[in-house]
Amino acid sequence: MDVDSLINGGLSFAAVLVLMAFSVPIGISMLVVGFVGFALISGFDPAMVVLGTTPFEAVSHYTLSVMPLFVLMGNLANSAKLSQDLYDAAYAIVGHLKGGLAMSTVGACAGFGMVCGSSIATAATMAQMAGPEMKRHGYSPALTAGSIAAGGTLGIIIPPSVILVVYAYLTEQAIQDLFLAALIPGAIAVVLYMIAIRIYLVFFPNAGTQGEKKPIAERLAAVWKVFPAISIFIIIMLGLYLGFFTATEAAAVGVVLVLCLIIIRGQFSWGMLKNALWSSAKTVGSLYLIVIGASVFNFLITVTQLPFTVVEFIDSLQLSPIGVIMVIVAIYLVLGSLMDSLAMLFLTIPVFFPVVTAAGIDPVWFGVFAVLVVEFGMISPPVGMNLFVIQGVLPDISLKQIWAGTIPFLAADVVRLGLLILFPSMCLYLVELAR
């Protein structure tokens, strides 16, 4: 094992974490550390060549061309108030159950994730809409915050998912396979979160209430109202797997369909389109900055030989594939308390991916697994990003209450991760079926 490689690689990661601790954006942190470290090891001139060529090569990658379109589709869907329709439909179906409003929030988050692809956007949208409703119906602050935070994470596992696109970019995997592999784990997440709500209410019966059972006609009307949104998702997924269009074309089709839906509903305005475009530009710009920073940082990681040293070290431990996964889970749980999900992905995948492939683990399965662990970090106290998003939207709920509310959903995530490890076909079955 190369000790110098471990020291240089370890110092590189430590330097990024230190800069992040001083509130330097993750993209800038990786860019600065990557450039300075590469210059110290390989020389200033080669570092300048990397700095001059890498940004263009990174953002012009074909896989990333899908990202701006999916982000725009989510912003347009948010402008069209599709989230409200999805929330009403979910409440019409399960609102009469004990804790039905919390379950409706989870269901609406899953539906909105089909046209959004962002965890933070899903959590923020649902907090604005579901938070006041749950408070009005007597739900405890903890259950309110927990159900919204956990539901928000569904935005990055249910396709289309921005973070799955990032993983595809980092590992050169097919976006179609990753999207298909995420469907069953995403559906299981919805079921487990609803079960977690029911179990929570067994121990804290006053934390939630039960709504009135709506007539069949009203239920059907509410479900029919979300049929266009569901149809857009179905068209995108079927088009991808039947070969009618590529992932980028699928995203473009999604944008056009959502825009057509807005026009048909009479909701279109130039101001709304301008706001959606501007919001998308800011989001994509921040993501691309991270992509550029990560690409420069990866040059440093490669020249330190850290990935190869880590592979050699883990090989020397003679761990089984499950043992390798357990080591990665432990590292992710530690990192989850220090940084956000996208930072974790960009920093760890270049190191972990060679380890995973050397252990014979399916890269598509690992992509879904990595996103699930990242989801775990999104709602893990004390620094889960969704927790701060919810407090920003619902300032009357304290962070302590939000942390308490996430506990049953974290337990559900542990169960889901266990199922995925024990039964990898849970996400690979549809992929194999489509091939």
LINCOR-V328158 format. One record per residue. N is the residue number from 1. BURIAL is b if it has 16 or more other ideal C-beta (glycine too) atoms within 10 Angstrom, else e. D_LAST is the distance of its C-alpha to the last C-alpha in whole Angstrom. Layout:
# LINCOR-V328158
<<N & BURIAL & D_LAST> <N & BURIAL & D_LAST>>
This chain:
# LINCOR-V328158
<<1 & e & 40> <2 & e & 41> <3 & e & 43> <4 & e & 44> <5 & b & 40> <6 & b & 40> <7 & e & 43> <8 & b & 42> <9 & b & 39> <10 & e & 40> <11 & e & 43> <12 & b & 40> <13 & b & 39> <14 & e & 42> <15 & b & 43> <16 & b & 40> <17 & b & 41> <18 & e & 45> <19 & b & 44> <20 & b & 42> <21 & e & 45> <22 & e & 47> <23 & e & 45> <24 & b & 44> <25 & e & 40> <26 & b & 37> <27 & b & 36> <28 & e & 40> <29 & b & 40> <30 & b & 37> <31 & b & 39> <32 & b & 42> <33 & b & 41> <34 & b & 39> <35 & b & 41> <36 & e & 44> <37 & b & 43> <38 & b & 41> <39 & b & 45> <40 & e & 47> <41 & e & 44> <42 & e & 44> <43 & e & 47> <44 & e & 47> <45 & e & 46> <46 & e & 43> <47 & b & 42> <48 & e & 43> <49 & e & 41> <50 & b & 38> <51 & b & 40> <52 & e & 40> <53 & e & 36> <54 & b & 34> <55 & b & 34> <56 & e & 33> <57 & e & 30> <58 & b & 29> <59 & b & 29> <60 & e & 28> <61 & e & 25> <62 & e & 22> <63 & b & 20> <64 & b & 23> <65 & b & 24> <66 & b & 22> <67 & b & 24> <68 & b & 28> <69 & b & 26> <70 & b & 24> <71 & b & 28> <72 & b & 30> <73 & b & 28> <74 & b & 29> <75 & b & 32> <76 & b & 32> <77 & b & 31> <78 & b & 34> <79 & b & 36> <80 & b & 36> <81 & e & 36> <82 & b & 33> <83 & b & 33> <84 & e & 36> <85 & b & 35> <86 & b & 32> <87 & b & 35> <88 & b & 37> <89 & b & 34> <90 & b & 33> <91 & b & 37> <92 & b & 37> <93 & b & 35> <94 & b & 36> <95 & b & 39> <96 & e & 41> <97 & b & 40> <98 & e & 42> <99 & b & 41> <100 & b & 39> <101 & b & 39> <102 & b & 38> <103 & b & 35> <104 & b & 35> <105 & b & 35> <106 & b & 31> <107 & b & 30> <108 & b & 31> <109 & b & 30> <110 & b & 26> <111 & b & 26> <112 & b & 28> <113 & b & 25> <114 & b & 23> <115 & b & 25> <116 & b & 26> <117 & b & 24> <118 & b & 28> <119 & b & 29> <120 & b & 33> <121 & b & 33> <122 & b & 31> <123 & b & 34> <124 & b & 37> <125 & b & 36> <126 & b & 36> <127 & b & 39> <128 & e & 41> <129 & b & 40> <130 & b & 40> <131 & b & 42> <132 & e & 46> <133 & e & 44> <134 & b & 44> <135 & e & 47> <136 & e & 49> <137 & b & 48> <138 & e & 49> <139 & b & 46> <140 & b & 47> <141 & b & 46> <142 & b & 44> <143 & b & 42> <144 & b & 41> <145 & b & 40> <146 & b & 38> <147 & b & 36> <148 & b & 36> <149 & b & 35> <150 & b & 32> <151 & b & 31> <152 & b & 31> <153 & b & 28> <154 & b & 26> <155 & b & 26> <156 & b & 24> <157 & b & 21> <158 & b & 20> <159 & b & 18> <160 & b & 20> <161 & b & 21> <162 & b & 23> <163 & b & 23> <164 & b & 19> <165 & b & 20> <166 & b & 22> <167 & b & 20> <168 & b & 18> <169 & b & 21> <170 & b & 22> <171 & b & 20> <172 & e & 18> <173 & b & 14> <174 & e & 12> <175 & b & 14> <176 & b & 11> <177 & b & 9> <178 & b & 13> <179 & b & 14> <180 & b & 11> <181 & b & 12> <182 & b & 16> <183 & b & 16> <184 & b & 17> <185 & b & 19> <186 & b & 21> <187 & e & 21> <188 & b & 23> <189 & b & 25> <190 & b & 27> <191 & e & 27> <192 & b & 29> <193 & b & 31> <194 & b & 32> <195 & e & 33> <196 & b & 35> <197 & b & 37> <198 & e & 38> <199 & e & 39> <200 & b & 41> <201 & b & 43> <202 & e & 44> <203 & e & 46> <204 & e & 47> <205 & e & 47> <206 & e & 49> <207 & b & 46> <208 & b & 45> <209 & b & 46> <210 & e & 45> <211 & b & 45> <212 & e & 46> <213 & e & 43> <214 & b & 43> <215 & e & 43> <216 & e & 40> <217 & e & 41> <218 & e & 41> <219 & b & 37> <220 & e & 36> <221 & e & 37> <222 & b & 36> <223 & b & 32> <224 & e & 33> <225 & b & 34> <226 & b & 31> <227 & e & 28> <228 & b & 28> <229 & b & 27> <230 & e & 24> <231 & e & 23> <232 & b & 23> <233 & b & 20> <234 & e & 19> <235 & b & 19> <236 & b & 18> <237 & b & 14> <238 & e & 14> <239 & b & 15> <240 & b & 12> <241 & b & 9> <242 & e & 10> <243 & e & 11> <244 & e & 15> <245 & e & 16> <246 & b & 15> <247 & b & 16> <248 & b & 20> <249 & e & 20> <250 & b & 19> <251 & b & 21> <252 & b & 24> <253 & b & 23> <254 & b & 24> <255 & b & 27> <256 & e & 28> <257 & b & 27> <258 & b & 29> <259 & b & 32> <260 & e & 32> <261 & b & 32> <262 & b & 35> <263 & e & 37> <264 & e & 37> <265 & e & 38> <266 & e & 41> <267 & e & 40> <268 & b & 40> <269 & e & 42> <270 & e & 43> <271 & e & 44> <272 & e & 40> <273 & b & 38> <274 & e & 40> <275 & e & 40> <276 & b & 36> <277 & e & 36> <278 & e & 38> <279 & b & 37> <280 & b & 33> <281 & e & 35> <282 & e & 37> <283 & b & 34> <284 & b & 32> <285 & e & 35> <286 & e & 35> <287 & b & 31> <288 & b & 32> <289 & b & 35> <290 & b & 33> <291 & b & 30> <292 & b & 33> <293 & b & 35> <294 & b & 32> <295 & b & 31> <296 & b & 35> <297 & b & 35> <298 & b & 32> <299 & b & 34> <300 & b & 37> <301 & b & 35> <302 & e & 33> <303 & b & 37> <304 & b & 38> <305 & b & 35> <306 & b & 35> <307 & b & 31> <308 & b & 32> <309 & b & 35> <310 & b & 33> <311 & b & 30> <312 & e & 33> <313 & e & 35> <314 & b & 32> <315 & e & 32> <316 & e & 35> <317 & e & 35> <318 & e & 33> <319 & e & 31> <320 & e & 28> <321 & e & 25> <322 & e & 26> <323 & e & 29> <324 & b & 28> <325 & b & 26> <326 & e & 29> <327 & e & 31> <328 & b & 29> <329 & e & 29> <330 & e & 33> <331 & e & 33> <332 & b & 31> <333 & e & 34> <334 & e & 37> <335 & b & 35> <336 & b & 34> <337 & e & 38> <338 & e & 39> <339 & b & 36> <340 & b & 34> <341 & b & 30> <342 & b & 29> <343 & b & 32> <344 & b & 31> <345 & b & 27> <346 & b & 29> <347 & b & 31> <348 & b & 29> <349 & b & 26> <350 & b & 27> <351 & b & 29> <352 & b & 26> <353 & b & 23> <354 & b & 25> <355 & b & 26> <356 & b & 22> <357 & e & 21> <358 & b & 24> <359 & b & 23> <360 & e & 20> <361 & b & 19> <362 & b & 15> <363 & b & 16> <364 & b & 13> <365 & b & 15> <366 & b & 18> <367 & b & 18> <368 & b & 18> <369 & b & 21> <370 & b & 23> <371 & b & 23> <372 & b & 24> <373 & b & 27> <374 & b & 28> <375 & b & 28> <376 & b & 30> <377 & b & 32> <378 & b & 32> <379 & b & 35> <380 & b & 36> <381 & e & 40> <382 & e & 42> <383 & e & 40> <384 & b & 37> <385 & b & 36> <386 & b & 36> <387 & b & 39> <388 & b & 41> <389 & b & 39> <390 & b & 40> <391 & b & 44> <392 & e & 44> <393 & b & 43> <394 & b & 45> <395 & e & 48> <396 & e & 50> <397 & b & 48> <398 & e & 48> <399 & e & 46> <400 & e & 47> <401 & b & 46> <402 & b & 43> <403 & b & 42> <404 & b & 43> <405 & b & 41> <406 & b & 38> <407 & e & 39> <408 & b & 37> <409 & b & 34> <410 & b & 34> <411 & e & 34> <412 & b & 31> <413 & b & 29> <414 & e & 30> <415 & e & 29> <416 & b & 25> <417 & b & 25> <418 & e & 26> <419 & e & 24> <420 & b & 21> <421 & b & 22> <422 & e & 23> <423 & e & 20> <424 & b & 17> <425 & e & 14> <426 & b & 16> <427 & b & 14> <428 & b & 11> <429 & e & 10> <430 & b & 9> <431 & b & 6> <432 & e & 5> <433 & e & 6> <434 & e & 4> <435 & e & 0>>
